[in-house]
Amino acid sequence: MRCRLCGKKAIYKELRFCEEHFTSYFDKKVKKVLSNPLFKDKKLLVALSGGKDSSALLFSLAKLVENEEIDFSLKKVEALYIELGISGYSESNLKASKELCNSLSINLNVVNLSDENGVSVDSVSKKSRKVCSECGVLKRYLINRFAFESGFDFVLTGHNIDDELFFAFHNLINGNLNYLARSGKITPTDNEKKLVGRVKPLYYVSEKETAIYCLINNVPFSREKCPYSKNNAQIEMKSKIPLLLDSKSKKISFLKHLNKLKKYFPLEEENSVEKCERCGFPTTTKICKFCRIIEKNK
């Protein structure tokens, strides 16, 4: 099979691209999002897990800045790794994150869950049947809090099209239309509510594509699988989505049409978001989920 643009050996069957044109295709996807004037002169934080998705995002971003294809300075870009305390897995991911950031000369901030709260995901797993769900709450909270307290304008995440499809199906099935209505490629910052905006440059990029990008560009990333992912509902649902959407074009079409429908979804009243009585960060209940998880596991 040959590349449809230059005739060299293709390495990606779905789009028939060689290594060079596949890398260019991937970088253009990231560039299209980050070229938005909204990000000019803004302070950006990349949520780095050490896995292939966020590692590919940070590498591509740094290259685009270096080649002056997007107009902002790497001095305003930092990375954040959340040390969640998953034995074996966390150490491997932190090592990969450090290696990547050192190679790109990007500052890596590390926030350790157990240092402050005396709680780890390993300890949470002993009391919870929903360890993946609670891990997600802990991680999102710590990312948002660090970004807000450190003065970042936006957080960039490595969520890909497969993640977004799971999120869409999961929330449609469970009737969480409010979550869907507020989600998207870019969500705004609300300093009054202590919410830092999220940006997903890989919104239309697949998991397979981030893996290929890392491999052909020698991007450091951890290949370790989380020990708690064995019974993860997200992984199970992701494996079934291709039975309905069996091509990349169908996946993109589904998300684009869903986004058009979001304006008809009911939104909760603005005053339903309050400040947690313990930590002061946003919640829809008196005590936020983060504080409740910490209290339960101390």
C-alpha positions as CSV (number, residue, x, y, z in Angstrom):
1,M,0.0,0.0,0.0
2,R,1.3,3.4,-1.0
3,C,0.8,6.9,0.5
4,R,-1.9,8.7,-1.5
5,L,0.1,11.9,-1.4
6,C,3.7,10.9,-2.3
7,G,3.7,7.2,-3.3
8,K,6.0,6.1,-0.4
9,K,5.1,3.1,1.7
10,A,2.0,3.9,3.7
11,I,2.0,3.1,7.5
12,Y,-1.7,4.0,8.2
13,K,-4.2,2.1,6.1
14,E,-7.3,4.1,7.0
15,L,-6.0,7.3,5.5
16,R,-3.2,5.9,3.3
17,F,-0.4,8.1,4.7
18,C,3.4,7.5,4.9
19,E,5.2,8.5,8.2
20,E,5.8,12.0,7.0
21,H,2.3,12.8,5.9
22,F,0.7,11.0,8.8
23,T,2.8,13.2,11.2
24,S,1.7,16.3,9.2
25,Y,-1.9,15.2,9.3
26,F,-1.8,14.8,13.1
27,D,0.0,18.1,13.7
28,K,-2.6,19.9,11.6
29,K,-5.4,18.5,13.8
30,V,-3.6,20.0,16.9
31,K,-2.8,23.2,15.0
32,K,-6.4,23.8,13.9
33,V,-7.6,23.9,17.5
34,L,-4.7,25.8,19.0
35,S,-4.6,28.5,16.3
36,N,-7.8,29.9,17.8
37,P,-7.1,33.6,18.8
38,L,-8.7,32.7,22.1
39,F,-5.3,31.2,23.2
40,K,-3.1,34.0,22.1
41,D,-0.9,35.2,25.0
42,K,-2.6,32.8,27.4
43,K,-1.0,30.6,30.0
44,L,-1.6,27.0,29.1
45,L,-1.3,23.8,31.2
46,V,-1.1,20.4,29.6
47,A,-2.5,17.6,31.8
48,L,0.1,14.9,31.3
49,S,-0.6,11.4,32.3
50,G,2.4,9.7,30.8
51,G,0.2,7.8,28.4
52,K,0.2,8.0,24.6
53,D,-2.6,10.6,24.2
54,S,-1.3,13.5,26.4
55,S,2.3,12.7,25.4
56,A,1.5,13.0,21.7
57,L,-0.4,16.2,22.4
58,L,2.5,17.9,24.3
59,F,5.1,16.7,21.7
60,S,3.0,18.1,18.8
61,L,2.3,21.4,20.6
62,A,6.0,21.9,21.3
63,K,6.9,21.2,17.7
64,L,4.2,23.5,16.3
65,V,5.5,26.4,18.6
66,E,9.1,25.7,17.6
67,N,8.2,25.8,13.9
68,E,6.2,29.0,14.5
69,E,3.1,27.4,13.2
70,I,1.1,28.5,16.3
71,D,1.6,31.9,17.8
72,F,2.5,31.6,21.4
73,S,5.6,31.0,23.5
74,L,6.6,27.7,25.2
75,K,7.4,29.9,28.2
76,K,3.7,30.1,28.8
77,V,3.2,26.3,28.5
78,E,3.7,24.0,31.4
79,A,2.7,20.4,32.1
80,L,1.1,18.8,35.2
81,Y,1.3,15.2,36.4
82,I,-1.0,14.0,39.1
83,E,0.7,11.3,41.3
84,L,-2.4,9.2,42.3
85,G,-0.6,6.5,44.1
86,I,-1.2,3.4,41.9
87,S,1.6,1.0,42.7
88,G,3.9,0.3,39.8
89,Y,1.7,2.2,37.3
90,S,2.2,5.7,38.7
91,E,6.0,5.4,38.9
92,S,6.2,4.3,35.2
93,N,4.0,7.1,34.0
94,L,5.8,9.8,36.0
95,K,9.1,8.5,34.6
96,A,7.8,8.8,31.0
97,S,6.4,12.3,31.8
98,K,9.7,13.5,33.1
99,E,11.6,12.1,30.1
100,L,9.3,13.9,27.7
101,C,9.3,17.2,29.4
102,N,13.1,17.2,29.8
103,S,13.5,16.5,26.1
104,L,11.2,19.4,25.3
105,S,12.5,21.8,28.0
106,I,9.0,22.2,29.4
107,N,8.4,22.6,33.1
108,L,6.7,19.6,34.7
109,N,4.7,20.2,37.9
110,V,3.9,17.2,40.0
111,V,1.0,17.1,42.5
112,N,0.9,14.1,44.9
113,L,-2.5,13.1,46.1
114,S,-1.2,11.4,49.2
115,D,1.2,14.2,50.3
116,E,-1.7,16.5,51.1
117,N,-4.5,14.1,51.9
118,G,-3.0,10.9,53.1
119,V,-5.1,9.1,50.5
120,S,-4.1,7.2,47.3
121,V,-6.0,5.4,44.6
122,D,-4.6,2.1,46.0
123,S,-6.2,2.9,49.4
124,V,-9.5,4.1,47.8
125,S,-9.7,0.7,45.9
126,K,-9.9,-1.1,49.2
127,K,-13.2,0.6,50.1
128,S,-14.8,1.4,46.8
129,R,-16.4,-0.6,44.1
130,K,-16.2,2.3,41.7
131,V,-12.4,3.0,41.9
132,C,-12.2,4.2,38.3
133,S,-15.0,6.7,38.8
134,E,-13.5,8.0,42.0
135,C,-10.0,8.2,40.6
136,G,-11.4,10.4,37.8
137,V,-13.0,12.7,40.3
138,L,-9.7,13.0,42.3
139,K,-7.7,13.7,39.1
140,R,-10.1,16.3,37.6
141,Y,-10.3,18.1,40.9
142,L,-6.6,18.3,41.4
143,I,-5.9,19.4,37.8
144,N,-8.5,22.2,38.1
145,R,-7.4,23.4,41.5
146,F,-3.7,23.5,40.5
147,A,-4.6,25.3,37.3
148,F,-6.8,27.9,39.0
149,E,-4.4,28.5,41.9
150,S,-1.4,28.8,39.6
151,G,-3.1,31.3,37.2
152,F,-3.4,29.2,34.1
153,D,-6.0,30.3,31.5
154,F,-6.7,26.9,30.0
155,V,-6.0,23.2,30.7
156,L,-5.2,21.1,27.6
157,T,-6.1,17.4,27.8
158,G,-5.4,14.4,25.6
159,H,-9.0,13.3,25.3
160,N,-9.5,11.7,21.8
161,I,-12.5,10.8,19.7
162,D,-12.9,7.4,21.3
163,D,-13.0,9.1,24.8
164,E,-15.6,11.6,23.5
165,L,-17.8,8.8,22.0
166,F,-17.8,6.9,25.3
167,F,-18.7,10.1,27.1
168,A,-21.5,10.8,24.7
169,F,-23.0,7.3,24.8
170,H,-22.6,7.0,28.6
171,N,-24.3,10.2,29.3
172,L,-27.1,9.7,26.8
173,I,-27.8,6.3,28.3
174,N,-27.9,7.7,31.8
175,G,-29.9,10.8,30.8
176,N,-27.1,13.2,31.8
177,L,-27.9,15.8,29.1
178,N,-26.6,18.7,31.2
179,Y,-23.1,17.2,31.2
180,L,-23.3,16.7,27.4
181,A,-24.6,20.3,26.9
182,R,-21.6,21.7,28.8
183,S,-19.0,19.5,27.1
184,G,-17.1,20.1,23.9
185,K,-13.8,20.7,22.2
186,I,-13.3,24.0,24.2
187,T,-15.1,24.9,27.4
188,P,-14.7,28.5,28.8
189,T,-12.9,29.6,32.0
190,D,-15.1,30.9,34.8
191,N,-12.9,32.5,37.5
192,E,-15.8,33.4,39.7
193,K,-16.7,29.7,40.0
194,K,-13.0,28.6,40.1
195,L,-13.4,26.6,36.9
196,V,-10.5,26.7,34.4
197,G,-11.5,26.1,30.8
198,R,-10.6,22.8,29.1
199,V,-9.3,22.3,25.6
200,K,-9.2,19.0,23.7
201,P,-7.0,19.4,20.6
202,L,-7.3,15.6,19.9
203,Y,-11.1,15.8,19.8
204,Y,-11.2,14.2,16.3
205,V,-8.1,12.0,16.6
206,S,-8.3,8.3,17.5
207,E,-6.5,6.3,20.1
208,K,-4.8,4.3,17.3
209,E,-3.6,7.5,15.7
210,T,-2.0,8.8,18.9
211,A,-0.2,5.5,19.4
212,I,1.2,5.6,15.8
213,Y,2.2,9.3,16.2
214,C,4.2,8.4,19.4
215,L,5.9,5.4,17.8
216,I,7.0,7.0,14.6
217,N,8.2,10.2,16.4
218,N,9.9,8.4,19.2
219,V,7.8,10.2,21.8
220,P,8.4,8.9,25.3
221,F,5.3,7.4,26.9
222,S,4.4,4.7,29.3
223,R,3.0,1.4,28.0
224,E,1.8,0.2,31.4
225,K,-1.9,-0.6,31.8
226,C,-3.6,0.6,35.0
227,P,-4.3,-2.4,37.2
228,Y,-7.8,-1.1,37.9
229,S,-8.8,-1.0,34.3
230,K,-9.7,-4.7,34.0
231,N,-13.4,-4.1,34.9
232,N,-13.6,-0.6,33.6
233,A,-17.0,0.2,32.0
234,Q,-15.3,2.7,29.7
235,I,-13.1,0.1,28.1
236,E,-15.9,-2.3,27.7
237,M,-18.2,0.3,26.1
238,K,-15.3,1.5,23.8
239,S,-14.9,-2.0,22.5
240,K,-18.6,-2.0,21.4
241,I,-18.8,1.4,19.8
242,P,-17.1,0.2,16.6
243,L,-20.0,-2.2,16.0
244,L,-22.2,0.9,15.5
245,L,-19.7,3.3,14.1
246,D,-17.3,1.2,12.0
247,S,-15.2,4.0,10.4
248,K,-13.5,7.2,11.4
249,S,-15.8,9.3,9.2
250,K,-18.9,7.9,11.0
251,K,-17.4,8.7,14.4
252,I,-16.7,12.2,13.4
253,S,-20.2,12.6,11.8
254,F,-21.9,11.3,15.0
255,L,-20.0,13.8,17.2
256,K,-20.6,16.8,14.9
257,H,-24.4,16.1,14.7
258,L,-24.6,15.5,18.4
259,N,-22.9,18.9,19.0
260,K,-25.5,20.6,16.8
261,L,-28.2,19.1,19.0
262,K,-26.6,20.3,22.3
263,K,-28.3,23.6,22.1
264,Y,-31.7,21.8,22.7
265,F,-30.5,20.0,25.8
266,P,-31.8,21.3,29.1
267,L,-29.2,23.2,31.3
268,E,-29.3,23.3,35.1
269,E,-29.8,26.8,36.5
270,E,-26.6,28.8,37.0
271,N,-27.2,29.0,40.7
272,S,-27.1,25.3,41.0
273,V,-23.3,25.4,41.0
274,E,-22.2,26.4,44.5
275,K,-19.0,26.5,46.5
276,C,-18.0,23.5,48.5
277,E,-18.4,24.2,52.3
278,R,-15.0,22.6,52.9
279,C,-12.7,23.5,50.0
280,G,-14.5,26.4,48.3
281,F,-14.4,24.8,44.8
282,P,-17.5,24.3,42.6
283,T,-20.0,21.6,43.5
284,T,-23.8,21.0,43.0
285,T,-24.0,19.7,46.6
286,K,-22.9,21.2,49.9
287,I,-19.8,19.1,50.0
288,C,-18.0,18.3,46.7
289,K,-17.3,14.7,45.6
290,F,-13.5,15.2,46.1
291,C,-13.9,16.1,49.8
292,R,-16.4,13.3,50.3
293,I,-14.0,10.7,48.8
294,I,-11.1,12.0,50.9
295,E,-13.2,12.0,54.1
296,K,-14.4,8.5,53.4
297,N,-10.9,7.1,52.9
298,K,-9.0,8.8,55.7
